[in-house]
Amino acid sequence: MVGSAIVRRLHSAGMRNLVLRTHAELDLCDAVAVASFFASEKPDIVFLAAAKVGGILANQQHKGAFIRENLLIQTHVIHESMRVGVQRLVFLGSSCIYPKFAPQPLSEESLLTGKLEETNDAYAIAKIAGIAMCRAYAAQYGASFFSVMPTNLYGPGDNYHLETSHVLPAMIRKFHEAKTKQLPQMLLWGSGTPMREFLHVDDLAEAVCYLMFLAEVPDLINIGTGKDISIQHLATLVAQIVGYTGTILWDREKPDGTPRKCLDIGRLKALGWQPRIGLSEGIWSTYNDFLRQGG
């Protein structure tokens, strides 16, 4: 989802000299394959968006895979970028790097100041390692590598699989299927009280490309909207857009995750960028993408 959005944004800016590989063409967990790729292509700029990602269930069930694969991807790409003299690299992390009970909104200074959310701590630790590696390579080798921390993302190309998707695309699928089957009730995980922030992936791509070509960028910067919404209100909004009119129930035996996650985007605004796609508009476009994929 993210990589495709960045490619769309670069194409719209008239950039055509892009070096692209699918996962089937290049396994970033394979050190030899990554080294060969970088030695052959010698890219000038690298957008490191590749990662193993998933929702609460996937993170809980596959902690080992999440930490191992993300550490391998990051280590191979960042190291080989340094070896071949990449001019600038941006590493995409996640807002889950911040402590579970850090002051809201979450500022970049909150990193490593408290305990992580248990349901996705393996993934978060891998992402924190990526930030540290970019900083260390900048300090030791003078590499112009920096990290951006996106909030919860959604949009065209999202993953709608119920066991591995994040909350918003999972809701789209659940409400669509409930509407199709004319179910009178729909059960969702948790209490519905946690607050979450959502950013359309096209806004993220625009922000990342904007930052990539600035003369100077902080080594860590949040990307989001600075606005959050309760999961309960999000469910109501998604149901309205999808057209589901049944009753929404909540399974309070299931985990909620972090009580609130909203990013402080002061650094981003100070650099002259703000998001433009509203949540309702973005969910409409995402639902249409879901329908195009065959629902």
N, C-alpha and C positions, 0 to 999 in steps of 0.2 A: 504493500500500500504506500509506504513512505517513499521508497525508491522510485516507484512509478510517478508519484506526484512531483518529485524533484526533477525527473527527466522531462515531464510535461512543462514545468516552469522554465527549465533551461532552453528547451525547444522554443517556447514562446518568446524568449529573449534573443532568439536568433543563433543560439549556440548549437552547432552540429557535430563538432569534433568530440563526441562522447564515446568513452570506452565502456561497454556494457557487457555483463555476463549474467546469465541465469544461474540459479543454484545447481541445475543439472550440468551446466557447462563448467562451473568452477565451485568446488567445495571449499569454503573458507576455513573449515576445520582441518584441512590438509595442508600442513606447513610447506611441503615440497611444491604442491600445486600453486599455492599463493606466491611463493618465492619465484617460481618460473614465470607466472603471470606478470608480476611487477618488473622483473628483469627484462621481459620482452616488450611490454607496453610503455614503461616509464611515464606514468601519468604526471601531470603538473599539479592537479588538484584532486582530492579524494573526499567524497561524501560517504562516511561510514554509517550507513543506515541499517545494515544487515544485523539481524539478531534472532534468537529463539525467544518468542513471546507467547503470552497466553493470559487467560483470566485467572481468577482465584483457584478454581478447581485444578487447572493444568499446573499452576505453580506449586500447589500443595502435593500433587501426586508425582511430579517429575522434578523435584528439587535438584537431584544430581545432574540430570541432563541440562537443566537451565543454567546452572553455574558452570559446568564443564564446557558446553558448546559456546556460551557467550564469552568466556575467558579465552578460548581458542580463537574464535573469530577476531576479537579485538587484538589479541597479542600478535597474531600473524599479520593483520592488515597494518596496524600501527608500526610494527617493527620494519616491515618491508617498505613502507612509505618513507621511513627515515633512511633506509639503506640506499634507495634509488634517488633520494633528493627531492621528494615531493615538496612543492612550494607551500602548500597549505592543506591541512586536513581538518575536517569537522567531524567530531564523534557525537552521535546522537545517543543520549542516555535516556533517563526516565525520571519522572517526579517521585517515584518510589524510593529514590536514593535518600530522601530526607527522613529524619526520625518520625516515628509514629505520632508523637505528641509534640512536635515542634510548633513554635508560635506561628499563627496564621496571620496573613498569607505567608507562604514558605519562601524565605529569601535564600539566596545562594550561600550566605554565611551560616545557615543552619546545618550544612553538611557535616557529618561526623560529630554532632553534638548530643546524640541520644540514641536510644534503642530503635531498631527498625521494626516495621510491621512484620509479624511472624509469617503471614501467609505467603509473602513473596520475598523473604529476606535473601534467599539464594540468588535470585535474579538481581536484586538491588546491590548485593555485595559485588557481583560481577561488574555491574555498571560503575560502581564506585572505583573499582580497580582500573577501569578504562579511563576514567577522569584522571586518576593518579598517574597512569602511564603517560597520558598526553602531557601532563605537567612535568613529569620527570624527563621525558624526551626533549621538551622545550628547554629545561634547565641544563641538561647535560650536552645535548647535541645542537641546541639553537633552533630546533624544529618549530615551525609556525603551526602548531596543532592546538585546537581549542575544542571545548565541549559545550553542547547545548542540551538543556533538560526540557523536553516537551511535556506538557500535561497530557491527559487522556486524549487520544486521537481517534478520529473516525472519518469516514468518507469513502469515495469510490475505491474499489479494490480491497475493501475490508474483508476480514474473515468472519463468516456467519455461522461457523460450526458451533453447536451448543456446548461442546465439551472443551473447546480451546479458545473461544472468542472472548473478547472483552464485553463489558456490560451493555453498551449501547447497541452494537450489532447483534448481540444475543437477544436483546429485547425486540429488535426489529423482526428477527426470525420467529420468536415465540408468539408475538402478537399477530403476525401474518398467518401463522399456522392455526392459531386459535380462531382467527376470523374465518379462515377457509373451512375449518371444521365446525364452525358455529358453536364453539364452546362457551358455556355461560360464565365460566370462571377461569382465571389464569393465575397460577401460583408462581411467585418470584422469590428468589433467595433473600434472606436477611430481613431487617426491619423496615427498610426504605428510608431510614433517617440519615445515613451518611451523606455528606456533601461532596460533590465532585465537580470538577471543571472539565469542559470539553472543547477541543480545538479541531476545526476542520483541517484535514490533511493538506488541502491546497493552501491554506493560510500558513501552515507549518513550512511547506516547501518555499513559499514566497519569503518567509522570514529567514530561513536557512541560507537561501541564495543571496538575499540582501546582506546578511552578515558576512558571508564568504568573501564578498568583494569590497568590504570596508577596509580602510587602511589599518585600523587598529580595533581589536575586539577583545573583551575580557576573556580569561581562560575558562570561565564557567558562566553561562547565562541562561536564564529561564526563558521558555517560549510558551505562552498561553494567552488567555483572554483576561485574566485577573478577576473573573466572575465565576461563581459556582452555583450549583442547583442541587437540591436533594434528589436522591435516587427515586423517591416516591413521586416527586413532581416530574422528573424525567420520564418515568413510566407513563404517567398521565399524558404527557406531551407526545410520546412515541405512539401510544394507543390511539390518540386522536388523529395523528398523521396517517397511520396504517389503516384506520377505520375500524378498530376493535371496540365494541360497545359493551362488553361483558364486565364482570366484577374482577378487580385486581386484589388478590390475596397475598399475604407475606408469610414465608416460612422462617420464623424467628429462631429456629434451631440451627439454621445455616449462618456462617460467619458474615459479618458486615465489612471486615477489613478496617482500615484507618478511618476514624470518625469524620475527618475533614481533610481534603487536600485542595488547596487553592494557591496558585503561585503568585508571588510578588514579581511583577514584570516591569518594575521600575527601571532596571538597567536597560531592558529592551526598548522601552519608550524613550529613554534618554538618548538612545542611538537613532531615533527617528522612525521606528516602525510600530504599527498597531494592527491588530486583526481586523478583517472586514466582513467575514461571513457570519451571520447570526445563527443561533442554534436551530431555530425552526427551519430556516432556509437550508441549513446544512443537513438536517435529518431528512427533509424532503428529497434532496439530491442523493443521499445515501440509500433511502428506501427505493428510489428509482433504479439505482445501481443494483440493489438486491434483486429487483424484479427482472432486470436485464440479464442477470446471471441465471435466471430460471426459477428464482424463489425457492 
